[in-house]
Amino acid sequence: MRIAMGGATGFVGKHLRRRFEAEGWAVVPLGRSDLALPAEALAEKLIGADVIINIAGAPVDRRWSRRYKALLVSSRVGTTERLVEAIGLLEVKPSLYIGGSAVGIYPSKKWHDELSEEYAYTFLSELCRQWEAAATEVKAYGVRTVIFRLGIVLGNGGMLSRMLPAFRLGLGGVVGDGKQYLSWIHIGDLCEAFARAISDTQMRGIYNLVAPRVSTNKELTEALGTRLHRPTFMRLPYWFLRLVFGEGAQVIAGGQWAVPRRLLDAGFTFRFEHLGDALDNLLAKRKD
């Protein structure tokens, strides 16, 4: 198995690469310079790939200036469009394309499974819709396509690593009122879902890649404080996030309740369904 992957050097990409290589699958990283190539040159790098994955994209937890918004779009939608065009030029097409997206596509008022056609009226939601639309174009070439809408990924890296220093100093606390939903996924379950998508030819279409049991920002805050034996009385008001991150504050202060119905229906087993179990596992690894 030969896998060409955009985003292979990021937090999620590094974990996926280790998981794939444990199977004996060869991973060919596609860097930013590769994904910026014209389609003809990019196609040469895809020759022989059985699977193509693109989870590349500029971080969303930044201040969204007009220029940065353009980067968020080009680093996701633009790279996907070039990959699809390059795939079209290949004499032998890959058997599978896996694209990234996010549960930020949904509004925050109620729960959503993959059958939900209700989307938020936000820049992030529109970004996800454009990203997914670009990826689904590859189906015209007969390529099986899977798109994972990711929740907050918990692992040794990413959001959890950014939170831990403040929490260990006793400066952790809720964001806003703390009631916003937190659809999350343990990095181990994420990797297993990607591996399952590669091996299971029946998987195709949209999947919410989140744990079955949703939490809230307050629950995460309290669970982390309890395990670190630190107080969590601080509160980060939304107006401050808005001042620092501008429109990008919606990613930090918002939240969605997504349900992984299609993965559960496919018989996928989550090792970490409960937030507490996921944190226990990840914090124990940090002590090793």
C-alpha positions in Angstrom: 0.0 0.0 0.0 1.4 3.4 -1.0 -0.2 6.5 0.5 0.4 10.1 -0.6 -0.6 12.5 2.2 -0.9 16.2 2.4 -0.5 17.4 6.0 1.8 14.5 6.9 4.0 16.7 9.1 1.2 18.2 11.2 -0.1 17.0 14.6 -2.6 14.6 13.2 -0.5 13.7 10.1 2.4 12.5 12.2 0.2 10.2 14.2 -1.5 8.9 11.0 1.9 8.3 9.4 3.1 6.2 12.4 -0.2 4.2 12.3 0.1 3.5 8.6 3.8 2.5 8.7 2.9 0.1 11.5 0.8 -1.7 8.9 3.7 -1.8 6.5 2.2 0.9 4.3 4.5 3.4 2.6 3.7 7.1 3.2 4.8 9.7 0.7 4.4 13.2 2.4 3.1 16.0 0.2 4.6 19.3 1.6 3.3 22.8 1.0 5.6 23.2 -2.0 4.3 20.0 -3.5 0.7 21.0 -3.1 1.4 24.4 -4.7 2.7 22.8 -7.9 0.8 23.0 -11.2 -1.4 19.9 -11.7 1.0 18.3 -14.2 3.9 18.4 -11.8 1.9 17.4 -8.9 0.5 14.4 -10.8 4.1 13.1 -11.2 4.4 12.9 -7.4 1.1 10.9 -7.2 2.1 8.1 -9.6 1.8 4.8 -8.0 -0.3 6.0 -5.0 -3.1 3.6 -4.0 -4.5 6.2 -1.5 -4.4 9.9 -1.4 -5.2 11.8 1.8 -5.4 15.6 2.2 -5.7 17.0 5.7 -3.4 20.0 5.0 -4.5 23.4 6.0 -3.4 26.5 7.9 -4.4 26.6 11.6 -7.9 28.0 12.3 -7.1 29.2 15.8 -5.5 32.4 14.7 -6.7 36.0 14.2 -8.7 36.0 10.9 -7.6 39.0 8.9 -8.8 39.2 5.3 -5.4 37.9 4.2 -5.5 35.0 6.7 -9.0 34.0 5.6 -7.7 33.8 2.0 -4.9 31.5 3.3 -7.4 29.3 5.1 -9.3 28.8 1.9 -6.3 28.4 -0.4 -4.5 25.9 2.0 -7.6 23.7 2.0 -9.8 24.3 -1.0 -7.0 25.3 -3.4 -4.8 22.3 -2.5 -7.7 19.9 -2.9 -8.7 21.4 -6.3 -5.1 20.9 -7.5 -5.0 17.3 -6.2 -8.2 16.4 -7.9 -7.0 18.0 -11.2 -3.7 16.0 -10.8 -5.6 12.8 -10.2 -7.5 13.4 -13.4 -4.2 13.4 -15.3 -3.1 10.0 -13.9 -3.3 7.1 -16.2 -3.8 4.8 -13.2 -6.1 6.4 -10.6 -5.8 5.8 -6.9 -8.4 3.5 -5.4 -9.3 5.9 -2.5 -9.3 9.6 -1.7 -9.7 10.7 1.9 -10.4 14.4 2.6 -10.6 16.4 5.8 -13.4 18.7 7.0 -14.7 19.7 10.4 -17.9 19.5 12.5 -17.7 23.3 12.5 -19.9 23.0 9.4 -22.9 22.5 11.7 -24.7 25.1 13.7 -24.4 24.9 17.5 -28.1 24.7 18.7 -28.8 20.9 18.4 -27.2 17.6 17.6 -26.3 16.6 14.1 -25.5 13.3 12.4 -24.3 12.9 8.8 -27.9 13.2 7.5 -28.2 16.7 8.8 -28.5 19.3 6.0 -28.5 22.2 8.3 -25.3 24.2 8.2 -24.1 27.3 10.1 -24.0 30.7 8.5 -20.3 31.3 9.4 -17.1 31.6 7.6 -15.9 28.3 9.0 -19.0 26.5 7.8 -18.6 27.9 4.4 -15.0 26.9 4.3 -15.9 23.3 5.2 -18.6 23.2 2.5 -16.1 24.5 -0.2 -13.5 22.0 1.0 -15.9 19.1 0.8 -17.3 20.1 -2.5 -13.8 20.3 -4.0 -13.0 16.8 -2.7 -16.2 15.2 -4.0 -15.2 16.2 -7.6 -12.7 13.3 -7.5 -15.7 10.9 -7.7 -16.0 11.8 -11.4 -12.8 9.7 -12.0 -14.3 6.6 -10.3 -12.3 7.1 -7.1 -13.9 6.0 -3.9 -14.1 9.0 -1.6 -14.3 9.4 2.2 -14.6 12.7 3.9 -14.1 12.9 7.7 -15.6 15.8 9.6 -13.3 16.1 12.6 -14.1 17.3 16.0 -11.5 18.6 18.5 -8.6 16.1 18.3 -7.2 15.2 21.7 -3.7 13.9 21.7 -0.1 14.7 22.7 -0.1 17.8 20.6 -2.8 20.2 19.3 -5.3 21.8 21.6 -4.5 19.8 24.7 -0.8 20.7 24.6 -1.7 24.3 24.3 -4.0 24.1 27.4 -1.8 22.2 29.7 0.8 24.9 30.7 -1.9 27.2 32.0 -3.8 24.5 33.7 -0.7 23.2 35.5 -0.2 26.7 36.8 -3.7 26.8 38.2 -4.8 29.3 35.5 -7.1 27.0 33.7 -10.8 27.9 33.3 -13.9 27.8 31.1 -14.3 29.8 27.9 -17.3 32.0 28.0 -20.1 30.3 30.1 -18.6 26.9 29.4 -21.9 25.5 28.2 -20.8 25.2 24.5 -20.7 21.6 23.2 -17.4 19.9 22.7 -17.4 17.2 20.0 -14.0 15.5 20.4 -12.0 12.5 19.3 -9.0 10.7 20.8 -6.1 10.7 18.3 -5.9 6.9 18.6 -9.5 6.4 17.5 -9.0 8.9 14.7 -6.1 6.9 13.4 -8.1 3.7 13.6 -10.9 5.3 11.6 -8.6 6.4 8.8 -7.1 2.9 8.7 -10.5 1.4 8.6 -11.5 3.6 5.7 -8.4 2.4 3.8 -9.2 -1.3 4.4 -13.0 -1.3 4.2 -14.0 -0.7 0.6 -17.7 -0.3 1.7 -16.8 3.0 3.4 -17.6 6.1 1.3 -19.1 9.5 1.7 -19.3 11.8 4.8 -18.4 10.6 8.3 -18.5 12.6 11.6 -15.2 11.6 13.3 -16.1 12.3 16.9 -16.5 10.3 20.0 -20.1 9.0 20.6 -20.5 11.0 23.9 -20.4 14.7 23.5 -19.0 16.9 26.3 -19.0 20.6 27.1 -16.2 23.1 27.6 -17.0 23.2 31.3 -16.7 19.4 31.6 -13.4 19.4 29.8 -12.1 22.2 32.1 -13.2 20.4 35.3 -12.0 17.0 34.2 -8.6 18.4 33.3 -8.3 20.4 36.6 -9.3 17.3 38.6 -6.6 15.1 37.0 -3.9 17.8 37.4 -5.1 18.6 40.9 -5.3 22.3 40.1 -8.2 24.9 40.5 -10.1 25.9 37.5 -11.9 29.1 38.7 -10.6 31.3 35.9 -12.9 32.5 33.1 -12.0 33.6 29.7 -14.7 36.0 28.5 -15.8 36.0 24.8 -15.1 39.7 24.4 -11.4 39.1 25.2 -11.2 36.3 22.6 -12.9 38.5 20.1 -10.3 41.2 20.8 -7.4 38.8 20.3 -8.7 36.6 17.5 -11.3 38.7 15.8 -13.8 36.6 13.9 -11.6 33.5 14.6 -12.8 33.6 18.2 -15.8 31.6 17.0 -13.6 28.5 16.7 -12.4 28.8 20.3 -15.6 29.9 22.0 -18.1 28.0 19.8 -18.9 24.3 19.6 -21.1 21.7 17.9 -22.8 18.5 19.0 -22.0 16.0 16.3 -22.9 12.3 16.3 -20.8 9.6 14.6 -23.9 7.7 13.4 -22.3 6.3 10.2 -19.2 4.9 11.9 -21.3 3.3 14.6 -23.6 1.8 12.0 -20.5 0.4 10.2 -19.6 -1.4 13.4 -16.6 0.8 14.3 -15.6 0.5 17.9 -14.4 3.5 19.8 -11.8 2.8 22.3 -12.4 6.1 24.0 -16.1 7.0 24.3 -15.7 9.0 27.6 -13.8 12.2 27.9 -12.3 11.1 31.3 -10.9 7.9 29.9 -9.3 9.8 27.0 -7.7 12.3 29.3 -6.4 9.6 31.7 -4.8 7.8 28.7 -3.2 10.9 27.3 -1.9 12.4 30.6 -0.5 9.0 31.6 1.5 8.9 28.4 3.0 12.3 29.3 4.3 10.9 32.6 6.2 8.0 30.8 
